[in-house]
Every structure is written in structure tokens, then in C-alpha cells.
Amino acid sequence: MHLAYPAVLAALLFCTGLYGVLARRNAILVLMSVELMLNAVNLNLVAFDVWLSKAARETLHSGQALTLFTIAIAAAEIGIGLAIVLAVHRNRGTSDIDKLRDTAEGHETVGPDSDALTAGPADGAGKAEATA
């Protein structure tokens, strides 16, 4: 088999995963898209390892060893990622990335002390300079 077939398939998988990361708003779907990207990398590692092993008979198969490490890291990443998403969903009630970003920015303290910190001097001259 030619090297082009798995390389094209890996490129398609990676592009699909990249589109999923950039376009999706659900955190679970973003994690699934990252897994697609990692699987594309694994496919490239194994394909190039097999291709290079044809040239040299005594090889260590380092691409396959790196693939095993990548699979282990991906399993840990998805476990931790799902735990974080579930904890955020329990606390906030949504896993939509845009809504989570808005709620993170909405935790600013509002009150008389916060205006005094941003205004500067009591006469208001510092506030005019800060906005200019």
C-alpha cells in the first residue's frame, strides 16, 4: 500500500477534528474533535513507521511506540476533560462554551468599592484620563 492513502485519510480526519474544535460550542463535542485529531496523528505515526521500516530492516518501530504513548495521553486527557465538563455542568447547568465564557466574565464584583478602584482620585479627574 502506498503512503499516500493513510496520509490523505489522516489529513481528512485532522481537518474534520479541527473544524469540530473551531465550530462546535458543546464541550463534549470539542473533546471528541480533539480525539479525532489525535487519532489522525496516530495514523500518521504508524503509517510513516511502516514506510520507514521497509527501508531499514532493523528498526525499533519508534512510531508505534509513540502511538502507544499518545493513546495513553489521550485516555488521560479525555478522562480529566470529561470530569471537568461534568463538574462544570453540575455547577452551572450548561456545557455550552460561549455561555461558560460569559458566566466567567460576569463574576466581577459590583459595588461602591469597585468604582473607587477604577475611578482614581475622588474628584473624578482620574476617571476622565482613564477613559481618554
N, C-alpha and C positions, 0 to 999 in steps of 0.2 A: 504494500500500500504506500502511496506517495505521502510525503509530509504535508502536502497542501490540504488534504481532506480534513485531518484533525485540526490544522491551524485555522482553516476557514470556519469550522464548527466552533472552535474556541473563540474566535473573533465575534461570531454571531451571539454566542452565549454572553460574552463580556459586554457587548453593546446592548443586549436586552437587559442585563443587570444594571448597567449604567443608566439606561432610560428609566428603569424602575426606581433607582435611587433618586434621580432628579425629578421625576414626575409624580411619584406617589406621595401621599400625605399620611398614610397609615403607617405607624411604626413597625408593625408586623410585616407588612409588605416591603418596607425598606430593608429589614433584616433578611427577608427571603431574596431580595435582589442582590444584597451583598454576598449571600451564599452562592448565587449564580455566578457572580464574578470570581469568587474563589474556586469554584468548580472549573471555570474556564482556564484559570491559571494552572490548576492541577492537570487538566487535559494537555496543556502545552508542555508542562514539565515531563509528563510521561511520554508524549509523542517525540519530543526532542531527545529524551534519554534513549528511546528505542532507535531513533535515527542515528544518533552518535555512536551507539553500541555496535552498529553494523560496520563502522569504520575501524574501531578498535575492538579486538576480541576480548581482551582482559580489561573490563571496566568495573567500576564499583557500583554502577547504577545509582548515581547520586540524585538523579531526577526523581526516581521512585522513592528514595529516602526522604527527599524534601517534600514530596507529595504526602507522605505519612505525617510529617510534622505539620504541614498545612491543614490536613484533615483534623488533627488533634487540636490545633489552634482554633479552627472553625467551630469545632464542637464546643470548646470552652466559650468562645465568643457568643454562640447562639444561646447557650445556657444562661450566661450572665445577662445578655441582652433581653431575653425573654423574662428573666426575673425582674429586671429594671422596668420593662414595659408593663408587666403585671402590677408592680408596686405603684407605678405612676397612674395606671388605670384605676386602681382601688382608691387612691387619694384624690385624684382629680376628676374621675368619671369619664375620661376620654383618652384615646391613644392617637388622636389627630395631631400631627406635628405642629401645624400652624396654631392651633388653639393652645397647645402647651407652651409655645413660644410667647403667645400673648399673655398667658397667665403668669409666666415668669417675669415679664416686664411689669405686670400690674401689682407686684408686691412692694412697690416703693412706699415709704412712709409718707403720709399726707397729714399735715398739721402745721401749727404755728412754728415749731422748731425747724421743720424742713424749709420753710420760706426764709427764715433767718439765716440759714446756712447758705442759701443760693443768692440772697439779696446783697450781702456785703454790709456796708455801713448802714446805720439806722436812718439816715436822711434819704436813702434811695438813689444816691449818685452812682454807687457801685452797680446797681441793677441796670441802669441805663448803659453803662460801659460794657457790662457783660452781654447785653443783647446786641450792641453795635458791632 
